[in-house]
Every structure is written in C-alpha cells, then in structure tokens.
Amino acid sequence: MGSRIQLAVNEILAQATRPDRWGTLALMDISLRYRRTVIGPLWITLTLAATIASVGTVYATLFKQDIAGFLPLFAVGLTVWTLIATTLQEGSSIFVASGHLIKAVPAPLIVHVLQMIARNVLIFAHHLVIVILLYVVMPWPLHWDMLLAVPGFAILLVVLLGGSVALGMLCARFRDIGSAIVSGLQFIFFLTPIIWTEDAVRGTAFHWLIRANPFATLLDLVRRPLLSQPTDAEQWLLGVVYAAVACAIGLGCYARYRHRVAYWL
C-alpha cells in the first residue's frame, strides 16, 4: 500500500504542476458550453445576482436584519457555497461523465478532477463581480486581514479536491450515491449560516451547528476575511484538519482504486 500511495502522490503532483494542461481544458470546456452566447458564463453570474438581490432582501426583512449588514454576508456566503456545492456535485459524477475519455485516452484520472475544479474556480471568479458591485453600493471597511481569504480559499480547494476524488470513485462504483449527495447538499445548505446568521442562533440550542458543520468553518475562512471580519485560531485549526482528512481519504481512494475506475464505467 505504501508503494501505491507513493505512485499516486507522484502522479498527482506531476499533473498538478501542469496548469497549462488542465487549465486549457477548463477554458475550452467553458467556451464550448457557452458558444453562440453573447456573455457566456456571465449568465450564471446574472442568475446568482438576481437570487442574492431577491432572496437576500426578503430574508433580511423576515429576520429583521439591517439589509446593509445582511446582504454582503449573504452574497459572499452564497457565492462561496455555489462553488462548494457545484464542485462536489460535479465531482461525484466526474468519472462517469468523463467515461468515454477515460476509456479512450490513457490520461491520469486526476486530470479530469483538476479540470473540473479549475472550471468552477473560473466561474467563481466571474461571481466575485457581484461582491465588488455590492461593495460599491454597500461599502464595508477594508483591512489587510482580507488577504487571509487567500489561504482560506486554498484550504477550501484542498478539501474540494480530496472530496471530489473520493466521491467520484465512490459514485463510479455505486451510482445511486450521486443522487444522495445532491439531496444531502441541499439539506446541509439550510444547516449552514448562509440565509441565517450566527447572531440569530447565538445562545440557542442550534448554535452548536456552526462548529459541528465543517462547511460552516470552510465558508467562514473565505467569507470573513473578504468582509473584513475576524477569524479565530479554532477555525483555522479546524480548516487544516478538514483539509488533511480530505487529502488522506482522497489519496487513499486514488491510490487503491484508480486502476479500477475504467472497469466500473
């Protein structure tokens, strides 16, 4: 097993250091998906912006929140959650969706995962336009602590990479799990402080959801710095632990089952 892991690590590192390969494939994938359109992937951004404006205004009124304080929190949270949910959903079906290529082209499986994550990160970059426009309308203080969003985003990407590899192989073997993941992410969305705030449940029996929910921690590692809000050491420690666990699970699955995936498709 040790030699398998070493070979898997070498394969992953060899492909991860070639962004010209999977980055180009991600750009081609986006261009093919939105060919013959005028604004391309910005259609997704416009849809997300409409959701933030309508749902954010309604929930701010229902929860009696100051809209200038609630809307940026909701906008950044929903933008980051869209990246998380889309990546894990597509990651769970990545090998099934790429089955024709896997069986025809002798390329490492990790290339398909890196391509998918790169595509979603590019779309996420488009979504950041919403945050910038929202800052122009409802500005919040700017601090150097905002740069902490970079390591927070790196931790999130590591978790998504390990999770996508593990879920992709699991769903290639057991196809029903993909539907369970979609339903589970919808359930987790309501347990994550996106449409509700931490202050709304502070002092109640539901406050433990914020620490027990790993997605809440990963979300805050990106959202809080972007909004110039402080993050505590416990959140960073939990984020590193989640990243290490996701890496261990993803690497173990990749080392053990990557040669079997083609037979499952």
KADAFEN-V879630 format. One record per helix or strand of 3 or more residues. SS is the DSSP state (H for helix, E for strand). FROM is the first residue (numbers start at 1). TO is the last residue. Records with the same first field share a line. If there is no record, write none. Layout:
SS=FROM-TO / FROM-TO
This chain:
H=2-16 / 19-33 / 42-62 / 67-92 / 94-97 / 99-104 / 110-137 / 144-173 / 176-191 / 198-201 / 208-212 / 214-226 / 233-257 / 261-264
